Amino acid sequence: MNRQLPSSSQLFVISATLAVAGCASAPRTEAPAPTVAPETTTEWAGMPSPAAMAVVDATLWMQTSAEYAAMSRQIWTLAIRQLPDALADTTWSAALEQPEGSGSLPPAVIVDVDETMLDNAPYAARLVERDEPFTEASWAVWVEESKARPVPGALEFVRAARELGIEVFYVTNRLANLEQATRRNLDAMGFPPGDADDVYLMLEEREEWGSDKTSRREWVAERYRVLMLAGDDLNDFLAARGLNVEARSEIVRRHADEWGNRWIVLANPTYGSWESAILDGLESRSPAAVGRRKLESLQPRWN
């Protein structure tokens, strides 16, 4: 969440350069319009740093746009429609980790929590307001409040699954010490409880449960037939950590038939492994270096 924006002085230099280029390429018929002065330091006083401002548009889109709410409801509505067919077809499984001969296992779906079930945009807004980077400490404070609201349509999906007798496992990279707060939040928002002893599979809850969710998907797939996977990050569906942009795009193409059928992906423009892929190999993670890398990664034309 450290997108560096051009400073006011940089924008002024760019504008001036374009103005000079325009004058050199066409006959001058009248005096050029006076150059508009850039915003002064005083005018920018009190505004967050460029690093904090980088996520303003993404956060506002998630909090205020009707399109985000409509898109999320659309995704979950289509997922609900898939559940009866997935339940009836005993050969159906969404988990690459599913062992053969699992047709007789009880059905389940695996969902991520953050930006899949629960909307944490207010936390991102706080970081901008306070001009602070993400920290585990501030994140824990937000989680402990247990006030995140459901992503539009997510609650309806979980209720529909539970009504069909489908277990819902929350496979999240929230730390294990945040499990009670996570359960409290989901309960408060009306998410129905599960029948299994534990449906909240947290990061480091077991020694082998690291940030790669493969081991937790395996744990569920050994006990249940996994009908669907849902998340906002490529790693919610298969092991994709450390891959560059091109390799991640190839994974999407390779599994083209899964999206919208067995794999349900939600939009999250504020953070995720997509950002790590862009910054792959970047030695300095200073705001300036991150900003330059992101600007260099823009594609003004199709290759």
C-alpha positions as CSV (number, residue, x, y, z in Angstrom):
1,M,0.0,0.0,0.0
2,N,2.9,2.4,-0.7
3,R,2.2,3.7,-4.2
4,Q,4.2,6.9,-4.6
5,L,2.4,9.7,-6.4
6,P,4.2,12.5,-8.4
7,S,4.9,15.5,-6.2
8,S,3.5,18.9,-7.0
9,S,6.9,20.1,-8.2
10,Q,7.2,17.1,-10.5
11,L,3.8,17.8,-12.0
12,F,4.8,21.4,-12.6
13,V,8.0,20.4,-14.4
14,I,6.0,17.9,-16.6
15,S,3.5,20.6,-17.5
16,A,6.2,23.2,-18.3
17,T,8.0,20.7,-20.5
18,L,4.9,19.9,-22.5
19,A,4.2,23.5,-22.9
20,V,7.6,24.2,-24.3
21,A,7.4,21.2,-26.7
22,G,4.0,22.5,-28.0
23,C,5.4,25.9,-28.7
24,A,8.4,24.5,-30.6
25,S,6.2,22.3,-32.9
26,A,3.7,25.0,-34.1
27,P,3.9,28.6,-35.3
28,R,3.3,31.1,-32.6
29,T,0.3,33.2,-33.4
30,E,-0.3,34.8,-30.1
31,A,1.3,35.1,-26.7
32,P,1.1,31.8,-24.7
33,A,-1.2,31.6,-21.8
34,P,0.4,32.2,-18.5
35,T,1.6,29.1,-16.7
36,V,-0.6,28.1,-13.8
37,A,1.5,28.0,-10.6
38,P,1.7,24.6,-8.9
39,E,0.2,24.0,-5.5
40,T,2.3,25.6,-2.8
41,T,3.7,23.7,0.1
42,T,1.2,25.7,2.3
43,E,-1.7,24.4,0.2
44,W,-0.6,20.8,0.7
45,A,-0.1,21.3,4.4
46,G,-2.0,18.8,6.5
47,M,-2.4,16.3,3.6
48,P,-1.1,12.7,4.1
49,S,2.2,11.7,2.5
50,P,2.2,10.4,-1.1
51,A,2.7,6.9,0.3
52,A,-0.5,7.2,2.3
53,M,-2.4,8.9,-0.5
54,A,-1.5,6.0,-2.8
55,V,-4.4,3.9,-1.4
56,V,-7.0,6.6,-1.2
57,D,-8.7,5.9,-4.5
58,A,-8.8,2.1,-3.9
59,T,-10.2,2.6,-0.4
60,L,-12.8,5.1,-1.6
61,W,-13.9,2.7,-4.4
62,M,-14.5,-0.1,-1.9
63,Q,-16.3,2.2,0.6
64,T,-18.4,4.4,-1.7
65,S,-18.8,3.0,-5.1
66,A,-22.1,1.3,-6.0
67,E,-20.2,-0.7,-8.5
68,Y,-18.1,-2.4,-5.9
69,A,-21.1,-3.4,-3.9
70,A,-22.9,-4.6,-7.1
71,M,-20.0,-6.6,-8.3
72,S,-19.5,-8.3,-5.0
73,R,-23.2,-9.2,-4.8
74,Q,-23.1,-10.5,-8.4
75,I,-20.1,-12.7,-7.6
76,W,-21.8,-14.3,-4.5
77,T,-25.1,-14.7,-6.3
78,L,-23.5,-16.7,-9.0
79,A,-21.6,-18.7,-6.4
80,I,-24.9,-19.6,-4.6
81,R,-26.3,-20.8,-7.9
82,Q,-23.4,-23.2,-8.3
83,L,-23.8,-24.9,-4.9
84,P,-26.6,-27.4,-5.8
85,D,-24.8,-28.7,-8.9
86,A,-21.5,-28.9,-6.9
87,L,-23.3,-30.8,-4.1
88,A,-25.0,-33.3,-6.5
89,D,-21.9,-34.1,-8.5
90,T,-19.8,-36.4,-6.3
91,T,-16.8,-36.0,-8.7
92,W,-16.8,-32.2,-8.2
93,S,-13.9,-30.8,-6.1
94,A,-12.4,-27.3,-6.1
95,A,-9.2,-28.2,-4.2
96,L,-6.1,-29.3,-6.1
97,E,-5.1,-31.0,-2.9
98,Q,-8.2,-33.2,-2.9
99,P,-7.3,-36.9,-2.7
100,E,-8.9,-39.3,-5.2
101,G,-12.0,-41.2,-4.2
102,S,-13.4,-38.3,-2.0
103,G,-16.9,-38.5,-3.4
104,S,-18.3,-39.9,-0.2
105,L,-16.8,-37.3,2.1
106,P,-19.1,-34.6,3.6
107,P,-19.2,-31.3,1.6
108,A,-17.5,-28.1,2.5
109,V,-16.4,-24.8,1.0
110,I,-13.2,-22.9,2.0
111,V,-13.3,-19.2,2.2
112,D,-10.8,-16.5,3.1
113,V,-11.8,-13.9,5.7
114,D,-10.4,-10.5,4.9
115,E,-11.9,-8.7,1.8
116,T,-13.7,-12.0,1.1
117,M,-16.1,-12.4,4.1
118,L,-15.2,-9.2,6.0
119,D,-14.6,-5.7,4.7
120,N,-11.7,-4.0,6.4
121,A,-11.7,-0.8,4.3
122,P,-12.1,1.4,7.5
123,Y,-8.7,0.1,8.7
124,A,-7.2,1.2,5.4
125,A,-8.9,4.6,5.8
126,R,-7.4,4.9,9.3
127,L,-3.9,4.3,8.0
128,V,-4.4,7.2,5.5
129,E,-6.0,9.4,8.1
130,R,-3.1,8.8,10.5
131,D,-0.4,8.7,7.7
132,E,0.8,5.4,9.0
133,P,2.0,2.2,7.3
134,F,0.4,-1.2,8.0
135,T,1.7,-2.8,11.3
136,E,0.7,-6.0,13.0
137,A,0.0,-3.9,16.2
138,S,-2.5,-1.5,14.5
139,W,-4.1,-4.4,12.6
140,A,-4.6,-6.4,15.9
141,V,-6.3,-3.4,17.4
142,W,-8.7,-3.2,14.5
143,V,-9.4,-7.0,14.5
144,E,-10.1,-6.9,18.3
145,E,-12.8,-4.3,17.7
146,S,-14.7,-7.0,15.8
147,K,-16.7,-4.5,13.8
148,A,-15.7,-5.3,10.2
149,R,-18.9,-5.6,8.2
150,P,-19.6,-8.4,5.6
151,V,-18.5,-8.0,2.1
152,P,-21.7,-7.5,0.1
153,G,-23.3,-10.9,-0.6
154,A,-20.8,-12.9,1.5
155,L,-23.2,-13.5,4.4
156,E,-26.0,-14.7,2.0
157,F,-23.5,-17.2,0.5
158,V,-22.5,-18.7,3.8
159,R,-26.1,-18.9,4.9
160,A,-27.1,-20.6,1.6
161,A,-24.2,-23.1,2.0
162,R,-25.1,-23.9,5.6
163,E,-28.8,-24.4,4.7
164,L,-27.6,-27.1,2.2
165,G,-25.6,-28.8,4.9
166,I,-22.3,-27.6,3.5
167,E,-19.6,-26.9,6.1
168,V,-17.8,-23.5,5.8
169,F,-14.1,-23.3,6.7
170,Y,-12.5,-19.9,7.2
171,V,-8.9,-20.3,6.1
172,T,-7.3,-17.0,7.0
173,N,-3.8,-15.6,7.5
174,R,-4.9,-13.8,10.6
175,L,-2.7,-14.9,13.4
176,A,-3.9,-17.6,15.8
177,N,-4.1,-15.2,18.7
178,L,-6.8,-13.3,16.8
179,E,-9.1,-16.3,16.4
180,Q,-11.5,-15.3,19.2
181,A,-11.9,-11.8,17.9
182,T,-12.5,-13.1,14.4
183,R,-15.1,-15.5,15.6
184,R,-16.7,-12.7,17.6
185,N,-16.8,-10.5,14.6
186,L,-18.3,-13.2,12.3
187,D,-20.9,-14.1,14.9
188,A,-21.9,-10.5,15.4
189,M,-22.5,-10.0,11.7
190,G,-24.8,-13.1,11.6
191,F,-22.6,-15.7,10.0
192,P,-24.0,-19.1,11.0
193,P,-21.9,-21.4,13.2
194,G,-20.3,-24.5,11.8
195,D,-20.8,-28.1,12.9
196,A,-17.1,-29.1,12.9
197,D,-15.1,-28.7,16.1
198,D,-13.1,-25.8,14.5
199,V,-13.9,-24.1,11.3
200,Y,-11.4,-21.2,11.8
201,L,-8.0,-22.3,10.5
202,M,-5.7,-19.5,11.5
203,L,-2.1,-18.7,10.6
204,E,0.3,-20.6,12.8
205,E,-2.5,-22.3,14.7
206,R,-0.5,-25.4,14.0
207,E,3.2,-25.5,13.5
208,E,2.8,-26.6,9.9
209,W,0.2,-23.9,9.0
210,G,2.3,-21.2,7.5
211,S,1.2,-18.3,5.3
212,D,1.0,-20.6,2.3
213,K,-2.5,-22.0,2.7
214,T,-1.7,-25.3,1.0
215,S,-1.3,-27.3,4.2
216,R,-4.7,-26.0,5.5
217,R,-6.5,-26.8,2.3
218,E,-4.9,-30.3,2.5
219,W,-6.2,-30.7,6.0
220,V,-9.8,-29.8,5.0
221,A,-9.6,-31.9,1.8
222,E,-8.6,-35.0,3.7
223,R,-11.9,-34.7,5.7
224,Y,-14.3,-33.0,3.3
225,R,-15.1,-32.8,-0.4
226,V,-14.3,-29.2,-1.1
227,L,-16.9,-27.7,-3.4
228,M,-15.6,-24.2,-3.7
229,L,-12.7,-22.0,-2.9
230,A,-13.3,-18.3,-2.4
231,G,-10.8,-15.5,-1.8
232,D,-9.3,-12.2,-2.9
233,D,-5.7,-13.4,-3.5
234,L,-4.3,-16.0,-5.9
235,N,-2.8,-17.8,-2.9
236,D,-6.3,-18.5,-1.7
237,F,-6.6,-21.1,-4.5
238,L,-3.1,-22.6,-5.0
239,A,0.5,-22.0,-4.0
240,A,1.6,-18.9,-5.8
241,R,3.9,-17.1,-3.4
242,G,7.1,-15.6,-4.9
243,L,5.9,-15.8,-8.5
244,N,6.3,-12.8,-10.8
245,V,3.6,-11.0,-12.7
246,E,4.0,-13.2,-15.8
247,A,3.9,-16.5,-13.9
248,R,0.8,-15.4,-12.0
249,S,-1.0,-14.5,-15.2
250,E,-0.1,-17.9,-16.7
251,I,-1.7,-19.6,-13.7
252,V,-4.9,-17.7,-14.3
253,R,-4.9,-18.8,-18.0
254,R,-4.0,-22.4,-17.1
255,H,-7.0,-22.7,-14.7
256,A,-9.4,-20.7,-16.9
257,D,-12.2,-23.1,-16.4
258,E,-12.1,-22.8,-12.6
259,W,-12.9,-19.1,-12.2
260,G,-16.6,-18.6,-11.6
261,N,-17.2,-22.3,-11.2
262,R,-15.1,-23.8,-8.4
263,W,-13.0,-20.8,-7.7
264,I,-14.6,-17.5,-6.7
265,V,-12.4,-14.4,-6.6
266,L,-13.2,-11.1,-5.0
267,A,-11.7,-7.7,-5.9
268,N,-9.1,-6.1,-3.6
269,P,-7.2,-3.2,-5.0
270,T,-5.8,-2.0,-1.7
271,Y,-3.2,-4.8,-0.9
272,G,-2.2,-8.3,-1.8
273,S,0.3,-10.6,-3.4
274,W,-0.3,-8.8,-6.7
275,E,1.7,-5.9,-5.2
276,S,4.5,-8.1,-4.0
277,A,4.8,-9.5,-7.6
278,I,5.4,-6.0,-8.9
279,L,8.0,-5.3,-6.3
280,D,9.8,-8.6,-6.8
281,G,13.6,-8.1,-6.6
282,L,13.4,-4.6,-5.4
283,E,16.2,-4.1,-2.9
284,S,15.1,-0.8,-1.4
285,R,11.5,-0.6,-0.2
286,S,11.6,3.1,0.3
287,P,8.5,5.0,-0.8
288,A,10.4,6.6,-3.7
289,A,11.8,3.2,-4.9
290,V,8.4,1.6,-4.6
291,G,6.8,4.4,-6.5
292,R,9.4,4.3,-9.3
293,R,8.9,0.5,-9.7
294,K,5.1,0.9,-9.9
295,L,5.3,3.7,-12.4
296,E,7.7,1.6,-14.5
297,S,5.2,-1.3,-14.3
298,L,2.4,0.7,-16.0
299,Q,1.6,-0.4,-19.5
300,P,0.5,2.6,-21.6
301,R,0.1,0.3,-24.6
302,W,-0.5,-3.4,-25.3
303,N,2.7,-5.4,-25.9
